[in-house]
Amino acid sequence: MKIQTLSYLQTQADDVVKVESVSKNRLLKNSIHRQSVICESVVISPLDRALNYGDGCFTTMYANQTHISLFHRHLQRLQTDAQKLMIDIDINLIKQAVLLAAQELLNDDTTQCAIKIHVSRGVGGRGYQLPDKPTPQVLISFYQANPFVTKLCNEYQYRLQVAQLQLSTQPRLAGIKHLNRLEQILAKHELQSLDANDLLLCDQANNVIEATAANVFVYIENRWYTPDVRHCGVSGVFRQAVLDCLTSHKLPAIIKTLSIHDVQNAQSIFLCNALAHIVPVSHFEHNSTTQTYNMQHCMDLQDAMQDWLLPEHQVWHLHNNKDVL
Ligand SMILES: Cc1ncc(COP(=O)(O)O)c(C=O)c1O
């Protein structure tokens, strides 16, 4: 496995892109001497299978100068996704590379960023045929990101519609955050010409699955529901965190097939992902009718999630973590 780390975070001096290639020995050496793990150039082969076929998976995490949010859950999903695609990665090595770079880059109070870990099966094979002994390529990149907390004020509006594009069903790939994202790209294109903040994507049986880059929860008669993603959709890290938070508060959290009608009749609805966290929806427009929602349930859940996340963030505090390096 080969790991490369790059940063698109702005430094004070200039807007620098720094890149490094890390071998296992180098990484271990760095973890002792704390030398920079960020260096000058990234090499991606034109024969890389992620580039040619989307043969890989990824995860995107929120981080600030103290912690990487839900870090262990992201690593777990990446490992599970890679296993499902039969890509052999060393998750501990990836963890160390992310932490080393994060400790180096995120030392300023104002730094907030998205960290993306991108895994490719590597180079080789004939056409789609898998190479005999692939060397997986891991790319870790740091991007500037805005604060994720949605401030609800009187003027707050988040408008949702339904995409014409329907997701295809593929149980072997469902749940995986794989690199084939053409459906989401077509849906984002649809969104560009509409007066909406996001779109609900349904499967071909018109069941609601998720939004363009987020999972969805609806509140109906005192219970939170989220769609099943066993046939299509992404099994979001934040979706699972919400389900676990609700369970820890002994609140009902139900995975269920949901229709557009359920969404129209819901009292509240929110979208969620690992960068935006909980995004309450104010309006849902469909077939010339507009549904408005009570956002108090979402705000209550936002508060509960913040408390629930605190211990996790202490465990993964970037600069106090003895377990890490
Ligand atoms: C299509 C799709 N569904 C769901 C999610 C939510 O996943 P996570 O909570 O892991 O960010 C994402 C995140 O980007 C996504 O792109």
The ligand as an SDF file (V2000), in Angstrom:
LIG
                    3D

 16 16  0  0  0  0  0  0  0  0999 V2000
  -24.6060   10.0960   -1.6170 C   0  0  0  0  0  0  0  0  0  0  0  0
  -24.2820   10.2950   -0.1670 C   0  0  0  0  0  0  0  0  0  0  0  0
  -25.0980    9.7760    0.7660 N   0  0  0  0  0  0  0  0  0  0  0  0
  -24.8480    9.9380    2.0810 C   0  0  0  0  0  0  0  0  0  0  0  0
  -23.7450   10.6660    2.5290 C   0  0  0  0  0  0  0  0  0  0  0  0
  -23.4940   10.8270    3.9910 C   0  0  0  0  0  0  0  0  0  0  0  0
  -22.3490   10.0950    4.3890 O   0  0  0  0  0  0  0  0  0  0  0  0
  -21.4420   10.5230    5.6370 P   0  0  0  0  0  0  0  0  0  0  0  0
  -22.3870   10.6720    6.8130 O   0  0  0  0  0  0  0  0  0  0  0  0
  -20.5230    9.3790    5.8260 O   0  0  0  0  0  0  0  0  0  0  0  0
  -20.7680   11.7950    5.2900 O   0  0  0  0  0  0  0  0  0  0  0  0
  -22.8800   11.2140    1.5850 C   0  0  0  0  0  0  0  0  0  0  0  0
  -21.7050   11.9960    2.0110 C   0  0  0  0  0  0  0  0  0  0  0  0
  -21.0120   12.6020    1.2370 O   0  0  0  0  0  0  0  0  0  0  0  0
  -23.1450   11.0220    0.2020 C   0  0  0  0  0  0  0  0  0  0  0  0
  -22.3370   11.5480   -0.7410 O   0  0  0  0  0  0  0  0  0  0  0  0
  1  2  1  0
  2  3  1  0
  2 15  2  0
  3  4  2  0
  4  5  1  0
  5  6  1  0
  5 12  2  0
  6  7  1  0
  7  8  1  0
  8  9  2  0
  8 10  1  0
  8 11  1  0
 12 13  1  0
 12 15  1  0
 13 14  2  0
 15 16  1  0
M  END
$$$$
